Amino acid sequence: MPTIRIPTPLRPLTQNQDEVKAEGGNVREVLADLDKRYPGLGSKLLDKDGGVLRYINIFHNDEDIRFLEELDTKVAPADRLAIVPAIAGGS
């Protein structure tokens, strides 16, 4: 099962775990399983149309899925996904 790195703001939804596992053959399926295992997590990652929220970045083995096949990016059992909220700011 792929391992998913959970950012600090979302850890209360995963019982404060920084990494969790979920099943799926692509990123979309993994996120669906993640939401089933940890209810409420999906709404923090996906919009009402099922797309990734614009302020959320998802990396598949250190590659941004926006530069791969987005939610259709294939996922193997040994793969790692990282959920990274975008950070804004500056002076």
Summary of the structure (lengths in Angstrom):
residues: 91
radius of gyration: 12.4
end to end distance: 41.9
largest distance: 42.1
contacts: 238
relative contact order: 0.24
helix: 32%
strand: 25%
